[in-house]
Amino acid sequence: MKTLRSHFRTATLALCAAGLFASQATAMSVIAPDQSSPIVLAASDCYAIGQQVAEQNGGTLAKASQSTRGGQPVCVIVVLVPGKDGQRPRRSEIVVPQN
């Protein structure tokens, strides 16, 4: 009798956990927006801008992030430009307007 209660309790807990996970899975799909948020779009724009800036400077993109300076949205781009004669690369930080 004691083992039957133990099995019943385990089964009840398992069903409750499965119901909780199922409700979370369906709630996530309902809550998730169809369009990505503006911050993510800005970050991808800064990344694309950073790729272009790195290509123009002959270096590789190290970092691209969004910032606000003087009330205007800007992209802060960090490019690693190869050094001369085997020296280490130079770090160049470039601030570009986001539009």
Contact map, one row per residue, 1 for C-alpha under 8 A:
111110000000000000000000000000000000000000000000000000000000000000000000000000000000000000000000000
111111000000000000000000000000000000000000000000000000000000000000000000000000000000000000000000000
111111100000000000000000000000000000000000000000000000000000000000000000000000000000000000000000000
111111110000000000000000000000000000000000000000000000000000000000000000000000000000000000000000000
111111111000000000000000000000000000000000000000000000000000000000000000000000000000000000000000000
011111111100000000000000000000000000000000000000000000000000000000000000000000000000000000000000000
001111111110000000000000000000000000000000000000000000000000000000000000000000000000000000000000000
000111111111000000000000000000000000000000000000000000000000000000000000000000000000000000000000000
000011111111100000000000000000000000000000000000000000000000000000000000000000000000000000000000000
000001111111110000000000000000000000000000000000000000000000000000000000000000000000000000000000000
000000111111111000000000000000000000000000000000000000000000000000000000000000000000000000000000000
000000011111111100000000000000000000000000000000000000000000000000000000000000000000000000000000000
000000001111111110000000000000000000000000000000000000000000000000000000000000000000000000000000000
000000000111111111000000000000000000000000000000000000000000000000000000000000000000000000000000000
000000000011111111100000000000000000000000000000000000000000000000000000000000000000000000000000000
000000000001111111110000000000000000000000000000000000000000000000000000000000000000000000000000000
000000000000111111111000000000000000000000000000000000000000000000000000000000000000000000000000000
000000000000011111111100000000000000000000000000000000000000000000000000000000000000000000000000000
000000000000001111111110000000000000000000000000000000000000000000000000000000000000000000000000000
000000000000000111111111000000000000000000000000000000000000000000000000000000000000000000000000000
000000000000000011111111100000000000000000000000000000000000000000000000000000000000000000000000000
000000000000000001111111110000000000000000000000000000000000000000000000000000000000000000000000000
000000000000000000111111111000000000000000000000000000000000000000000000000000000000000000000000000
000000000000000000011111111100000000000000000000000000000000000000000000000000000000000000000000000
000000000000000000001111111110000000000000000000000000000000000000000000000000000000000000000000000
000000000000000000000111111111000000000000000000000000000000000000000000000000000000000000000000000
000000000000000000000011111111100000000000000000000000000000000000000000000000000000000000000000000
000000000000000000000001111111110000000000000000000000000000000000000000000000000000000000000000000
000000000000000000000000111111110000000000000000000000000000000000000000000000000000000000000000000
000000000000000000000000011111111000000000000000000000000000000000000000000000000000000000000000000
000000000000000000000000001111111000000000000000000000000000000000000000000000000000000000000000000
000000000000000000000000000111111100000000000000000000000000000000000000000000000000000000000000000
000000000000000000000000000001111111000000000000000000000000000000000000000000000000000000000000000
000000000000000000000000000000011111000000000000000000000000000000000000000000000000000000000000000
000000000000000000000000000000001111100000000000000000000000000000000000000000000000000000000000000
000000000000000000000000000000001111110110000000000000000000000000000000000000000000000000000000000
000000000000000000000000000000000011111110000000000000000000000000000000000000000000000000000000000
000000000000000000000000000000000001111111000000000000000000000000000000000000000000000000000000000
000000000000000000000000000000000000111111100000000000000000000000000000000000000000000000000000000
000000000000000000000000000000000001111111110000000000000000000000000000000000000000000000000000000
000000000000000000000000000000000001111111111000000000000000000000000000000000000000000000000000000
000000000000000000000000000000000000011111111100000000000000000001000000000000000000000000000000000
000000000000000000000000000000000000001111111110000000000000000111000000000000000000000000000000000
000000000000000000000000000000000000000111111111000000000000000000000000000000000000000000000000000
000000000000000000000000000000000000000011111111100000000000000000000000000000000000000000000000010
000000000000000000000000000000000000000001111111110000000000000111000000001110000000000000000000010
000000000000000000000000000000000000000000111111111000000000001110000000000000000000000000000000000
000000000000000000000000000000000000000000011111111100000000000000000000000000000000000000000000000
000000000000000000000000000000000000000000001111111110000000000000000000001000000000000000000000000
000000000000000000000000000000000000000000000111111111000000101100000000000011100000000000000000000
000000000000000000000000000000000000000000000011111111100001100000000000000000000000000000000000000
000000000000000000000000000000000000000000000001111111110000000000000000000000000000000000000000000
000000000000000000000000000000000000000000000000111111111000000000000000000010100000000000000000000
000000000000000000000000000000000000000000000000011111111111100000000000000000110000000000000000000
000000000000000000000000000000000000000000000000001111111111000000000000000000000000000000000000000
000000000000000000000000000000000000000000000000000111111110000000000000000000000000000000000000000
000000000000000000000000000000000000000000000000000011111110000000000000000000001000000000000000000
000000000000000000000000000000000000000000000000000001111111000000000000000000001100000000000000000
000000000000000000000000000000000000000000000000000001111111100000000000000000111100000000000000000
000000000000000000000000000000000000000000000000001001100111110000000000000000111000000000000000000
000000000000000000000000000000000000000000000000011001000011111100000000000011110000000000000000000
000000000000000000000000000000000000000000000000000000000001111100000000000011110000000000000000000
000000000000000000000000000000000000000000000010010000000000111110000000000111100000000000000000000
000000000000000000000000000000000000000000100110010000000000111111000000001111000000000000000000000
000000000000000000000000000000000000000000100110000000000000001111100000001110000000000000000000000
000000000000000000000000000000000000000001100100000000000000000111110000111100000000000000000000000
000000000000000000000000000000000000000000000000000000000000000011111000111100000000000000000000000
000000000000000000000000000000000000000000000000000000000000000001111111110000000000000000000000000
000000000000000000000000000000000000000000000000000000000000000000111111110000000000000000000000000
000000000000000000000000000000000000000000000000000000000000000000011111000000000000000000000000000
000000000000000000000000000000000000000000000000000000000000000000011111100000000000000000000000000
000000000000000000000000000000000000000000000000000000000000000000011111110000000000000000000000100
000000000000000000000000000000000000000000000000000000000000000001111011111000000000000000000000110
000000000000000000000000000000000000000000000000000000000000000001111001111100000000000000000011110
000000000000000000000000000000000000000000000100100000000000000111100000111110000000000000000011110
000000000000000000000000000000000000000000000100000000000000001111100000011111000000000000001111000
000000000000000000000000000000000000000000000100010010000000111110000000001111100000000000001111000
000000000000000000000000000000000000000000000000010000000000111100000000000111110000000000111100000
000000000000000000000000000000000000000000000000010011000011111000000000000011111000000000111100000
000000000000000000000000000000000000000000000000000001000011110000000000000001111100000011110000000
000000000000000000000000000000000000000000000000000000001111000000000000000000111110000011110000000
000000000000000000000000000000000000000000000000000000000110000000000000000000011111001111000000000
000000000000000000000000000000000000000000000000000000000000000000000000000000001111111111000000000
000000000000000000000000000000000000000000000000000000000000000000000000000000000111111000000000000
000000000000000000000000000000000000000000000000000000000000000000000000000000000011111000000000000
000000000000000000000000000000000000000000000000000000000000000000000000000000000011111100000000000
000000000000000000000000000000000000000000000000000000000000000000000000000000000111111110000000000
000000000000000000000000000000000000000000000000000000000000000000000000000000000110011111000000000
000000000000000000000000000000000000000000000000000000000000000000000000000000011110001111100000000
000000000000000000000000000000000000000000000000000000000000000000000000000000011110000111110000000
000000000000000000000000000000000000000000000000000000000000000000000000000001111000000011111000000
000000000000000000000000000000000000000000000000000000000000000000000000000001111000000001111100000
000000000000000000000000000000000000000000000000000000000000000000000000000111100000000000111110000
000000000000000000000000000000000000000000000000000000000000000000000000000111100000000000011111000
000000000000000000000000000000000000000000000000000000000000000000000000011110000000000000001111100
000000000000000000000000000000000000000000000000000000000000000000000000011110000000000000000111110
000000000000000000000000000000000000000000000000000000000000000000000001111000000000000000000011111
000000000000000000000000000000000000000000001100000000000000000000000000111000000000000000000001111
000000000000000000000000000000000000000000000000000000000000000000000000000000000000000000000000111
